Amino acid sequence: MELADRAVGLLLTLISLSIFTYFTFWVIIVPFVDSDHFVHQYFLPLEYAIIIPVFAGVALLSLLSLFVGSVMLKSRKKKNKKA
């Protein structure tokens, strides 16, 4: 099992590193490259560099809120059954 955990950890690290590298290159380097350069075909318009992280953050906060709310409701039901 330890080997599988290490493999999953390595895979998640590589995915996170590649996303971070892509996003950093997209936001910091691409705006300074000429607009007719071939590099621009590999990236979305710069507006999406703000829209995508904001949407991901809102989705993450919503899921976390739902999780915390469900845990609180379950703990409240357990307390009511004991009393």
N, C-alpha and C positions, 0 to 999 in steps of 0.2 A: 504494500500500500504506500510505503514511503516513496518509492520510485514514481508512482502515479502522481502523488502530491507534488513532487519536485517537477515533473513534466508539466503539470497544469500551471504551476507557479512560473516556470520558464516561459510557457506559451503566453500567459497573461502579461508577463513583463515585456516580452517582445512585441505583443500587440500594443500595449500602452506606449512603449518607446517609439514604435513606428507612427502611431497617431500623433503623439507629441511632436515628433520630428516633422511630419507632414504639415501639421497646423502651424508650427513655428515658421517653417519655410514659406508657407502660404501667406502668413500675416506680416512677416518681417522682410523677407527677401523679394517676393513677387511684386510688390508695389513699386520697387525701384528698377524693375526690368522693363525694357521697352514693350509697349502693348502689342507689337507685331512679332515678338519673339515666340518661338515654338513652345516655350515653357508654359505659357498661359493656357494652352489647350489641356493641360493636366489638372487645372484648378478651376473651381467654381468662381463666379464673381465675388469680389471682396465683401459685398454686403452679407453674404452667407457666413462669413467668418464671425459675425456677431449673432446672426439669427440662429444658427445651429447650436452654439453653446448655451444661449439663453433658453432655447426650447429644451435642450437636454437637462439643464439645471432645474427648470420648472417641472419637468417630468420626474426627475429624481426627488425633488422636494415633495411632490404630490405622492409618490409611492412611499416615501419615508413617513409622511403624515398618515397615510392609510394604514401602514404597518403599525405605527405607534398607537393609533386609534383602536385598531383591532386588538392589540395586546392589552390596552387599558380596559376595553369592554370585556374581554375574557377574564381578566383579573377581578373586575367588579362582579361578574357573575359568580366566580368562585367564592368571593367574600360573602355574597348574599346567600349562597347555599350553605356555608358553614354556620352562619348566624341563625 
